[in-house]
Amino acid sequence: MGVKQKFLVLSGIMGVLMAVVSLVGYFMASSDLQQSVDNELRTVVAKEVSDMDGWLVAKQLSVAHTANVMTAYNGDKASMQTNAALQSAATEADVMGVTLGMEDKYFASSTGGNLTGQKDPTQRPWYQQAKKDDKVEFTEAYVDSITNKLIISAIAPVKANGQFAGAVCNDISLDALEEQAKNIEYHGEGQGIIMEKNGNILATAGLGKPMQNFAEVDGFGEHFKEMQGKESGYFTTNSDGKEVVFAYAKVPSTEWLIGIAVPEDFVFASLKHMRWVFGLLTFVGFALMMFVCLYFAQKITRPILGLTEHAVQLADGNLRMSELPVESADEIGRLTQAFNTMNKNIRQLIQKMSAAAEQVAASSEELTASAQQSAEAANSVAVSVGDVAQGVSDQAGSVDNAKNVVEEVVNHIDDVAKGMEHVNARTNETNETAAAGSQLMQDAMDKMALIERASQESAAIVSQLGKNSEQIGKIVETISAIAEQTNLLALNAAIEAARAGEQGRGFTVVAEEVRKLAAESQEAAEDIKRHITSIQSDTNQAVGSMESSTEQIKLGTDAIREVGDQFGRIIAKVHDIKEEVEKMNMRVHKVSSGASSIVGTMEEIDDVSRKTAAHTQTISAATEEQSASTEEIASASQSLANMATELQDATAKFKF
């Protein structure tokens, strides 16, 4: 949307706002004007009501005065029958005649004189109404039978001794009402109407007919009930195809209704005039605003169009344009001046940019070549450093593996050391056990020697007893049995000694058996004592057995001695083994200590390898970053060269 179109839209918006303001003003003025018309109509009707009420009150006072005069006579018929009072009352304007009627049927009028006996006044409607209501009031309108005119009667009661004695009636012509109805106007227009409270029309200037009920008048009758319920008001209705405004008010003394019907076009002519004035002012204001907006839009858009044309040429690269004329000192003029200055500055800037672009292009080409060479060198270094970093990483991995292997070897050596300590402990125990076994063997040998000596002594004794075999035959037999058992035990001892099992525990068993045999020998000795004679025959056999036992004991002793020698050699071997185990244990401890040192050294080598790998990777990363930076520099230099070329191409588009 152009500036001119925007001004048109703005003028349209302002026009709408003006129309809204005009409408608001019109409706406010219309409301005030309608209120003014309403008040004026009410004032017109109120004036007529006031006049009518004054006229009626005067008639009431007149009839009341006549009734008071008659009441003052207090039933004096001679005075009351004088016609002077009636004739005096009849002289008032609009009074057609005054009539007096009494309860005794006295009847007289200002026009006919004494009419007693001719007519009965007590049967007249006005008389009955006065007697009934006992106050001053008006009758309803009726047509006079003599004059054939529409009249009303003002009536008042006459008292005698405070009691109703008769009534006075003033017949009043309503010709004055006809004239008054014709004179009811609103600025020279309108139709007046006067009606009773029951709606009967008393006088009219064109609305219905006299004595026609107002409820029957077309266009107005439907509002009659509304009128009866209000003291005053107005409404709009349609009468004979025209809109009519009808204003009305009640007469206080009789509740008659006085109204005026005025054509709506006439009543609100000023409102219509004001509507035309507001419409014309709105139209003229809108047109004037459109003209002003178009004028200023033309004044503003002309230099803007010139600026637009120059801006288009500037966008096309034409910097050879002449300066725009500055036609004003306002913002548009300053914008034009600024545009001229901008055009001049851009032309100078493009000239400088063109020269600088050539220099940048040349420099960027040299920088690109240098950067590419640096990038290649950096890439080569990065590759070498990467290989070194990979080698160091592999070395670190190998060191880790070696360290793990050495740690496993150290763990095995520790296990071997623990095993050697256990073997050493077992060897010590074996040595101690062997020593104990050797001691037991020595004890067994000593005991066998004792047994051998005892056996020899026994053999001597048996031999001696053999000599006395006849006497101790049975004893020799027992001894022979004991010797035989001893021989067996000796054999067992020899066997046990040969086996050397459980460190000579068998020797203890043999000793126990020997003890038992000794006990049996004792018992046998005692038995021998008792049965000395029974062992004579066995003495010779006992001697032989003892000799055999002695030989066996010697053999057992020799065997035990051989076992003792074997135990000695075993102890020597165990001692040698113990010494070798101790030496091996010392060597294992030395190897374990050395392996621990190797592990520490391997850990140091691993740390150094890791740090070397990390530093190498850092160097590699830095070299790669340097290479990337060099490549970026080369790329940027190439981009700069391209930009310089593009800048040259761009500046070549400008004409300066």
Phi, psi and omega in degrees: 000128181283171181296318181298317179296323178296321177296321178296316177298318179298317179296323177297317179297316178297321177297318178297318178299318178297319179297319178297316179297319179297318179297316179298315178297320180296313182294324177293315178294322179297318179297317179296319181293319177299319177297321179295316178298317179301313180297321181293317177299317179297323179295317178301311181294320181298322178297316179295321178297317179298315178298315180296318181296321177295319179297316181292320179297321178298319178293323178294319179296324180296310181292326178294322178297315179299317180295324179293322178298314180294325179292327181296332178289344173053045176087007178285102186294324181299316180289320183292332184277358173291144186265000186295316182297320181292318181294325178296318180292330183285350181283348181291151181300146176069357178271117182277335179177158180238135183234142177236130176232142183237167181294330178277016177070022171290136186216122180214152178223161181289340183258324186255355180075212182281118182245019182297134181091336179275322181222148179263108183293333184291347179265356179285142181301320182295325180293314181296322179294318180296319179293322182288310186277331177055046177204169178280127181196179179249147171277170173289155181295149178205166180269124180292133184287338182270308184271346181061030178249159179279123182223170170228163181238133172264126186237152178209142180283150175248133184248153173218120184057035178079004181245154179297125181240341180173192183211150176250139181229123174255118176276123186244129178284143179259016177300326179297328179292324178299317180294320180294320179298322179291330182275354177285110184220158173237100184055044177082000180238156173121161178237118180274159179206141177233130183220158175285171182292340177273359176100353178292130183281126178266320180208144182208152178253022177141348179267100180075196182232157177303139181070002171279141180284135184298333180294344181265355181284127184297130178089341183243331187301326183293347180261002188294317179299322176298319180295322181295332183271358182236154175283327179199167179165185175204159179209165178249133181216170180254124180229120181055038177081007180238146177280130184232139174260126182242120177249145185212165176200156181267144173275121187301320187288330184234354185062021170295162179244130175243130182220168178218134178251122183234135177304137182298322180301324180284318181299316185256026177299319179296325178293318177296320177299317179296323178298316178295321180297313179298317179298316180296316179298319179297315180297313180298317179297318179296315179296317179297320180294319177299317180297314180297316180297317179295322180297311181289328176297317178296319182292326181276321186285335181300307177293330179293322177297320176298318177297320180297316180298315178295324179294323177297315178296322178295321177296329177280356177096008180273109179253013182263013183289149175283159181290145177284144177288138177267109187265347182210169180256012180274196183299323179296318178297317179294324177296319178297315179298318179295324179294318178299315179296318179298318179299317179295315181294320179296319179300314179294321180296318180296322178298314179293320180296323179297316179293317181294326181297322178295316179295318179297321180298316180294313181295320182293327177295316177296316180297324179296316180298313180297317181295323178295317177298315179299321180296318179297315179298316180297322178297318179298313178298319180299320179296314180298312180297324177297318177298315179300315180299320179295318178297316179297320178298317177298316178301317178299321177295318179297317178299320177299316179297315180298318179298320179296318179297314180298321178297320176296318178299316179299319178297317177297317180298320177298320177296317179298317180299317178296319178297319179296320177298320178295317179297319179299317179296318179294322180296317177299316178298319179297319179298314179296319179295318179297319178298317178297319178297322178297319179295319178297318178298320179296318178297320179296320179296318179297317180293321178296325177295317177298318179297320180297315179296318179297322180294319178297315179297320179297320179298321179295316181295315180298321178298319178294319179292328177301326177293328180258029186301331180294325183277325187243039184303310181296324181294320180298322178298315179298316179297322179298318178296318180295321180296321179298316178296322179296322178298316179298318179296322178296320177299315178298319179298322178295317179297315181296321178295323179295320181285330181051037180275142176052042171054047172076023180297332181295329179298325178295319178297316180299318179299320180295318179294321177299321179298315179298317179297325178297318178297316178297323178298320179297313179298320179296324179297316177297323179292324177299320179301320182281328185239041184308330185286339187278349186255010183292323185287342184262359186298315182297317178297322179297322179296315180296318180296319181298320179296317178296319180297323180297318179297316180296320179298320178297316178298316179299320180296318178297318180297316180297322178296319178297319177299319179299319178298317178299319176299324178296315178296321178299316180299320179296316179296317179298321178297317177298316179299318180301316180295318179295320179297319179297318178297315180297321179299319178296317180296319180298319178297319178296317179298319179298317178297317178296320179296321177298318177297321179297319179298315178300317179296319179296322177296318177297317178298321179297317178298314180297320180296318180295314179299318179298318179296317180297315179296321180295319177295321177298316179297320180296316179297317179297321179295319178296318177298318179297320179296316179297318179298320179295319178295321177296320177298317179297317179296316179297321179296319178295318177298321179297320178296317178297318179296322178297320178295315178297322178296320177296317179296320181294316181291336179291340179286337182277144178250115183218000000 
